[in-house]
Amino acid sequence: MQNRKLSCLLGSALLGLGLAQPLFGQPPRLPAEDPNVGRPAPELQVSEWIGDKSVAAADLAGRPYVLELWATWCGPCRQTIPHLNQLAQIVEPFGMAVIGLTEEDAEVVRPFVRDHGMIYHVGIDQGTEAGLEYQGIPFAAVVDADGQIAWAGHPLNPEFSEQVISLAEAHVPAEFAAAFGQARQGALGAAYEMLGEDESAAAAVIRARLMANFEAAREFAGRLEGAEQYIVLQGIGEAYAGLPGDVELRERMQALAADDEVQAALENQRIGQGLEREVLDLRTKLMERIDSGAIDQTRAMLEYGEQLLPLFERFVADHPEHPISRELADELPGMRRELEQVRQQAAEPEDQ
């Protein structure tokens, strides 16, 4: 039996390779190019928008935008939310919508959106997904200004961000190009100040969107506590420095930084990020081998598991009290059994 919890733990890293869940087992065919690319985007069909942001299908004509398919129960989908939030704060003020669609009940989605601080467009899908060809979620399609799908795949793939930023930049009017350049560097406060020098109605609209996103992010942070609040406030403060209200934000960060429990939690985060970087490094090297044709999918999945297991085992041994270690300790026996099964399958003759 395939280990679904393992798939949740490693799903985003695996899907970044272009492979589908689960980690072990028979991998699907890896197409040379996503079948959606070059096709017209499906018509947007949303029964209800969650939160304050909505957009009509007619409003998207002549504009690039993002369609993401996700669900509240999907672990890898939850991992993409901060990334989509970050992208949305850069491109949405300048007219490129980031839209997340789920087929779940609005009563389930509404509190989830609030609890996870999702500031982009979130809607209840009523048929949009039927016009897309995909194997699992999260799945994103980047649509160009002509209504054609320019890129499709997992939203944590670096190519996704590159395509989104590229299309957004091409859509920005020349008079706002410098402000967008600040935004794409993460300096949203500097973009806000630069736009303040332009007295046009269009500049005022962009400034209002930037301020609304700042307020939404700050409101979300206010519902958090301890280290979680500090981390979110740190990101907001760096991005929106210079906007009205950032002084109070910095004062709150200073108070949190003086708390011993917050400092301990931040140290745990630093250690966890080290593990994430090691996993990302493994993934990147494996992607290079797949792209060069040096390795097929079955071997890639086997090698990925063979490298990840000792990495996880070493992490648990070195940091036994870390929250990640406690979770991994429960999963490692099953991972070892799965890896042994894959080794046996890889050793079998191809005609069996």
HELIX and SHEET records of a PDB file:
HELIX    1   1 ARG A    4  LEU A   15  1                                  12    
HELIX    2   2 ALA A   57  LEU A   60  5                                   4    
HELIX    3   3 GLY A   75  VAL A   91  1                                  17    
HELIX    4   4 GLU A   92  PHE A   94  5                                   3    
HELIX    5   5 ALA A  106  ASP A  115  1                                  10    
HELIX    6   6 THR A  128  GLY A  131  5                                   4    
HELIX    7   7 PRO A  158  HIS A  171  1                                  14    
HELIX    8   8 ALA A  174  PHE A  176  5                                   3    
HELIX    9   9 ALA A  177  ARG A  184  1                                   8    
HELIX   10  10 LEU A  188  LEU A  195  1                                   8    
HELIX   11  11 ALA A  201  GLY A  222  1                                  22    
HELIX   12  12 GLY A  226  ALA A  239  1                                  14    
HELIX   13  13 ASP A  246  ALA A  257  1                                  12    
HELIX   14  14 ASP A  260  SER A  292  1                                  33    
HELIX   15  15 GLN A  297  ASP A  318  1                                  22    
HELIX   16  16 PRO A  323  ALA A  347  1                                  25    
SHEET    1   A 6 VAL A  46  ILE A  50  0                                        
SHEET    2   A 6 HIS A 121  ASP A 125 -1                                        
SHEET    3   A 6 ALA A  97  THR A 102  1                                        
SHEET    4   A 6 TYR A  65  LEU A  69  1                                        
SHEET    5   A 6 PHE A 139  VAL A 143 -1                                        
SHEET    6   A 6 ILE A 149  GLY A 153 -1                                        
END                                                                             
